[in-house]
C-alpha cells in the first residue's frame, strides 16, 4: 500500500506515538478544479454545495408541484417534513410569530440534512458540512439574523438586558452580564459551527479509518495470508458506525435548526 | 515537561470528554424518568433533551477540535 491514508509519509511508528499528517484538513481538501469558468474554479466541494442546492430545490419543487386533494406518497412525505420544521421547530420554539422565520429554518434544515447525508451516500462519501467554511457560514447567517431580530424587536434594550440582567442581584450583574455578552455574541456562533463541523468531521474520519483500513487488510489476503482476517471485524465495525452516522446526520441537521430557532426566540423574548 | 510529548493532545481530549459524558448521562437520565412519569409530555421533553445534549456536547467537541489544532 503506497498511499497512506491518515499517517503522513514521513511518520516513524517506532518513535512517534500518533502518526497523523501535519494537517488533518488535507483529508477534507480538494484543490483540483473540476472545471473553471474564468477566475472561478469549481472544486469537488463547490460542486457538492451546488448539488445539495439543486437536490433541495428539486425535492421541494417536485413535492409541491401539484396541489391536489389526494397527494402522492412522495408529496405527503415532503409535506410532513416541512410541517415538522414548521410546527415542531418554528412555531414550537418561537411561538406563533415563528412562521416568519420558517422559510429560513426550512432551507437551513434541508441544506444541512442533504449536506450531512452526503457522508453516507455511496460514491460521494464526503459531508460538505465537515468543512468549517460551510458550517461557519451557516452559523454566521444565524448570528446575523438573531442579532438583527434582537435589535429590531427590542432596540438597544436587547444589549441592555444582556449586560445588565435585572433578575439577578445587583452585585452579580456585571459578572453575569459579561458572561452573557460573551456567550451570546461570540460563543453561540462558534459552538453552533463547531458542533456541526466536529460531528461530521469525526464521523468522516471514523468511517475512513475503519472501512478503508479494514478493506486494505482484507484485500491484501494474498500477501499476508490469514492475518488479513483482522480486517474483518474492523470492516464490520465500520458498517455499524455507518448506520450510526445516518442517525447523526439527521440529528445534527435537526439540532442546528433547533438551536437557530432557540437563538432567535431568545432575541425576541429577552425577558428570560 | 520535555518528556510529556506526543500523545498530550489525546489525553487532553480524554479529559475534555469526562465532563460532557457525565453531563449527557444526567440529561438523558432525567429525560427518561420524565418521559416515564408523564408519557404525554414526551415530545416536549425530547426537544428539550436534545437542546440540553447539544449544549453539553459542545465542550467535548471543542476538545475534539483542539486535538486537531494542537
Interface residues (C-beta under 8 A of the other chain):
Chain A: X16 X17 X18 X24 X88 X92 X93 X191 X194 X195 X197 X198 X199 X202 X251 X254 X255 X258 X259 X262
Chain B: X6 X7 X9 X10 X43 X47 X50 X51 X54 X57 X58 X61 X62 X64 X65 X68
